[in-house]
Amino acid sequence: MASHLTGGPSLPQERRLVTQIPGPASLERLDRKKQHVADGVGTTLPVFVTAAGGGVLVDVDGNSLIDLGSGIAVTSVGNAAPDVVSRVQEQVAAFTHTCFMITPYDGYVDVCAALAELTPGDHAKKSALFNSGAEAVENAVKIARVATGRDAVAVFDHAYHGRTNLTMAMTAKNMPYKQGFGPFAGEVYRAPMSYPFRDGLSGEEAAARAIDVIEKQVGASNLACVVVEPIQGEGGFVVPARGFLPALTEWCTRNDVVFIADEIQTGFCRTGDWFASHHEGVVPDLVTTAKGIAGGLPLAAVTGRADLMDSVHVGGLGGTYGGNPVACAAALGAIEEMHSHDLAGRARQIGALMHERLTAIAGDHPVIGDLRGRGAMMAIELCEPGTTLPDPVRTAAVSAYCHQQGVVTLTCGTWGNVLRLLPPLAISNPLLHEGLDVLAEAFAATA
């Protein structure tokens, strides 16, 4: 596949190392970052980027790195994709902001109309736009509470939903997301997730286990919503066993509980369909989106059944920047890129390529306990060979080797022992192969 989404001045789609990583110019800027930026804002790979597009990031030292992270699944259409750039430039020249709650504009409504068309289900839908995934999740819970008149929220082991007070309570992992930031919001309850590599249960068995916990510890009559990532993100790219999500949805429907799919990391073609819920025909009551929605600009949404969305009183949803016109223009451009280049199909191609290559790597390295994912959202879980004991040290070493060799990789997982691969859907096959070549070298070098 040609890198047709490189945008801007076309960047050579190549890995090029002219200095060590990080190079001297980046190191100078790191000193300045230390002086002016709070230490709590961490950095995975300390290179300062000056240009990006297709499947590469170019830093201030002239190094060109292969991007297997997409800014955590944000730049799925690539950096500076043409339709995103042109629409943003046109909108910036017209106006940057009015606040939709003061004087509305077409872009906001156009994005909501597109979301109604693209999200699962053919029922009447409405949306509200926000700035971040955490905001979307928090507002989805607000809507569910008003609609049901109930307070309790059920979430799952290994979940990640954000960094606000409520979404920290909903997030499972303490460090670094929750440590020292309590007390957290109440009425949040946690159920066991379907984790096939670790529990060996079928989807139906795992759902029955989760439902049993919810019924005993919460009670369906007290529950406003169940919130679940169709594929967990920060928790380790955990793909639940088939049947788990449909069984949860059916239970929610029977008990008048709002089923919320957190598609913030999985949405917008990432898994090989427009949304991960599509893979099992799951139709959520509410869907939260962000990340890949706007080609790198901050935008998020809650989309769902019109009756649920309309249950909140006028003025109860919103925010100064929610659905900013420039971000809406970017989203419309990103969605056009996804349509015109069939990026869902491209994600399936990338997934097949990665699965084949990662299977070969796993055959040579028994530290790889599990290979999982869908589309261009793949992960490998590292464990002490022959066990399910996590190996975060080897995971960090493999990722660090990739960084030194000019390949951006990310780790995740409750135990920090999962390497996750989120290449831009604009990446070329040769560049992706080269990135995976370096990953194979990393496993050999750290054995």
N, C-alpha and C positions, 0 to 999 in steps of 0.2 A: 504494500500500500504506500503510495506517495504521501509525503508529509504535506498535505494540502492545507493544513490549519496552522502553519507556522506563524502567520500574521506579521505585521510590521515589516521592517527590512528582513528579508528571508535569512534565517540563521542556518549555517551549515549544520546538518543533522549528523553530528559526529561527537565522539568522546575525544577530548583533547586536553592533555595535561601539560602545562608549561611551567608549573611550580609544584611544590608540595601542597597538600591540602590540609589546612588553609594556607594560602600564599601570603606573602608579606603585606600586600595592600589590605587583604582581609584582616590580618592580625592588627594592623594599625587601627582599623575601624572597630575591632573588638575592644581595644583599649578605650575608645570613645564611647562605645556601647556601655562598657562597665561604668563609665563616669556618669552617664545620663539616663540609663534605662534600669528600672528596678530589677534586682537580682532574681526575683520570683518569675520573671519572664525568661524561660529557658530557651535554648537553641540546640537543635539536634545536630546540625552540620554547620559550623561557623564560617560560612563563606558568604560574602555580600554580593548579591546578584544585580547585574546591570541590564541583562536582557534574557528573555526566555521565549520559547516557542516550539511547537511540535513536541519533541521528546527531550529537549535539552534546556539546561540552565547555564548561562554564561556569567562568570563572576568577574570581580574587579581586577583580578590578576590575569584574565584572559583564558582561564580554564573553562572548558565546556563539559558539563556533567550530564550523564544520562539520568533522566528524572523518572524514578519508579515510585514516586509518592504523590504527585499531582497536588501538592499543598494540602495533603490529607483529603483526597478525592474531590477537590474543588475545581481544578482546571482540567476537567474531563475533556472539554473541547479544545484544549491546548491554551497556552498563554497568548493573548492578543489575537484570538481567532477573528478572521475578517468581518463576519457579520456582527460580532460583538463590538469590535472597534468602530465600525461605521455607524452603528446605531447609537453608541455612546457619544461619539463625536457630534452627531447631529443633535442629540438631546442636550449635551452640555452647552452647545451654542444657543439653544432655545431658552432653557432655564434649568437650574440645578435643583431647585427645591421650592415648594409652596407649602408643604404639609398637607397630605391628602385629606386630613380631617378639617382643614380650613377651606381650601379650594381644590377640588379634585381635578384629575387629568386622565387622559385615555390610557396611558401606559399601565397604570395600576389595574384598571378594569380588564385590559387585554391580557395581562398575566393571569388574573383570576379565571378568565375564560379559557385560557390554554390549560390551566391546571384542572379545570372541570373536565376537559376533554381527555387529558392524558392519564390522570390517576385512575385506579381500579374502580370498576363499577359504572353502570350507565344510569344511575339514579340522579336526581336533581342535586347539584352540589353548589356550594359557595366557598369562598376563601377569605382569609384575612392575612395581610402581609406584615412581616416583621423584619428584624435585622439579623438575627442569629438563630442557630438551631436551638439553643437553650431557651430563647424567647418563644420560639414556636412550641416547644414541648410544654413550657409553663402555661401558655395560653390555651393549648389543647386541654390541659387538665382543668383550667378555669371553665372552659366551655362545658366539659363533661360534668363538672360539679353543679353548675347552674342547671343544665338540662335534666339531670337525674335527681337533684336535691340531696345528693349524698356526698360524703367527704372522702372516703378511703380510696387510695390509689394502690394498685398492685403492679409491681415491677419484678425483675428477675435477677438471679445471680449473674455476675459478669457484665451487667448492663452499664452502659454509659449514656447519660442524657444531657449533661451540661455542667456549668459551673455557677449558676445562680443558686440561691439558698434551697429552693425547692428541688431543682434538678441535681444538686449535690446529694440531697437526701435520696433521690431516685437512683443515683449512680452507685455501683457496688464497690468500686475500688477506692481504698482510702488514700494511698500515696500515689501520685501527688495531689489528687483532686480534692480531698476532703480534710486532710490532716490539719488540725488546729483551727478549722473554720466553723466549727459548731457553736451553739446548738443548731440543729437542722429542722426543717419543717416537719410537722407531725403528720400522722395518718398516711404514712407510706409503708407498705408491707412488701416483703420480698419472698418470691417463690423460686423453686429450683428450675433452672433452664434445661432444655434438651441439649445435651452436649455429647453426641454419639461417641466420640473418641474416649470419653471418660466414664459415661454411665452405661453404654451398651444397650440402652432402651430404644424401643420403637417410638415413633412419634406419638402414637396413641397412648402408650404406656407413660411416656414422659409428661404428656398433657394431663393424664389422670392423676399423676403424682402432684403436679403443680396445682391442679384444681382442688385436690384434697387439702393441700396446705391452705389455699385461699379460703375455702369453705370453713375450715376449722378455725383458722386464726383471724379471719376478717368477717366472713359471712357475706353472701352474695347481696343481701338486702342493704348492706352498708357500703357497698362498693360502687364508686362512681365510674371507674375505668380500669382497664388492663392496658398497660403500655409496654410494647415489646418491639425490639429491633428485629425485622425479619431475618437479617444476618447481623449478628452483633459485631460492632466495630472495635472500639478500644478494648473490649473484653477478649479479643482474640480471633475475630472473624469466625465466630462459632456459627456454623450452619445447623439449625435444628433438624432433627430427623423428619422425613416427610410425614405429614399427617399431624404434626404438633400444632402448627399454626391454624389449620382448619378446625381442629378439635377445640382449640381455645376460642376461636371465633364463634363456633356453634354454641358453646357454653355461654359466652357473653350474650349472644342473641336471646337465648332461652331465659336469661336472668336479667334482661334489660340493663346490662352493663355495657358501657361504651368501649369498643375495641379500637385502640389507637396504635397505628403502625408508625414507628419512628423510622422513617426512610431517609434520614438526613445524610447518612453516608452511602446508602444503597441506591438512592434514587437517581433518576435521569441517566438511564442507559448503562450505568456502571456494572450491573450484574448480567447484562445480556438481554434485558428487557427494560421497558421504561421504569418499572419499579419492581423490587424484589418480591412484593406480594403477588405479582402476576404469575410467578413460577408455579404456585399451587392454587391459583384461582381464588386467592383470598381477597375479599372485599372489605377493607376496614371501614369503620364508621368515620374515623378521622385519620388523616395522614399528615405527618409533619415533614417538611422538606427544608433544605438549605444547601450548603456546600456546592454541589454541581449545578445548582439552579441558574446561576448568573455569570458563569465564565470567570469568576474571581472577584466579582463585586459583592458586597454584603447584602444579602437578601434571604428571607426565610418566609415560610408560609404554613398556615394550617388550612387544609382543604377537607371538606367533609359534607355529610348529609345536610341539605339545606335547612331542615327542621332543627337539627342540632346547632348549626352555626347561628341560626336566628334566635336561639333561646336566650342569648345574652342581651341585656338592655342596651339601648343606644348610648354610645360613649363608653361602654364597658371594655371594648377592644380598641387597640390602637397604639400610638407612640409617635413621637415627633418625626423620626426618620423612617418609620415603617413603610415599605413600598416606595422608597425614594425614586423619583423619576429616572435618574441616571441608572440606578440598579435595575429598575424595571426594563429599561431599554436594553441593558446587557442581557437580562434573562430572555427577552424576546429574540435577541440575536443568537444566544446559546441554543435555544430551542430550535431555531431555524437551522443552525449547524447540525444539530442532532438528527433532524428530519432529512435534510438534503444529503448528508453523508452516511445515513443509516448507521449511526454510531452504536445503536443496540446490536446490530449485526457485527459491527467491528469489535465490540466488547466480547462477543462470542468467539470470534477468530482469535483475539488476544488470549482469551481463557484457554482455548484448545492448545495454542502454542505454549503457553506457560505451563499448563498441566503436563504436557509431554516432556518438556525440559525439566521441570521440577521432579517428575517421577523418576527420570534418569538420575538426577542428583541424589534423590532419596535412596535409590538402589545402591549407591556407593557409600552412603553415610548413615549408619544406623542411629545416629543421634536424632535424625528426623523421624519423629513418632507419628505425625499425621500431616497429610496434605489435604487442604480443603478450600472451598470457595466457589464462587460462581462468576462467570465472565471475567472481567478485568479487575476482580476483587479476590485475589488468591493469597493464601497464607500457608506457612509451614510451621508446625509446632515442634520445638526441640526438647527432647527428654533424654535422661540417662538411658543408654541403649537397653532395650528389653523391658523397660519400665514406663510408667507414666509420671515419674518424678521430673519436675521441670528443670531445665538447664538454662537459666537466664545468663549465666556467665558466657557460655559458648554463643548464645544468641547475640549478646552485645559484641563479642569478638568478631563474629561474622559480619555484622552490620558495620562495625568500625573499619574492617578491611575494605568493604565495598566503598565506604566514604573516601578512604585514602586513595582508592583506584578510580575515583571519579564517577561513582554510581550512588545516587541518592536512594537509600532504603530506610524503612521505618520499622520499628518494633512495636509490639503491643501485647495484650494479654494480662490477665489477672496476676500471673506470676512473672511477667516480663520475658516470656520464653517463646514468643511468636514473632516471626518475621512476616510482615505483610507487604504485599506488592499491589500498588495502585497506579499503574502507568497511565499517562494521558491516553485517551482513546485516539488521539492524533499521532501517536508514536508510530514509526515505521517498523516493519518486521526486522530489517537488519539491525537497527538500533536496539530493539528489544532483545534480539538474540545476543548481541554484544553485552548488554547489561546482565543477562543470565549467564553468559560465559564468565563474567567477573564474579557473579554469585557462586558459581561452581568452584572457581579458584579460591574464593574465600573459605568455603568448607574444607577444601584440601589444605589450605595454608594454616587453618586453625585446628586441624585434627589432633 
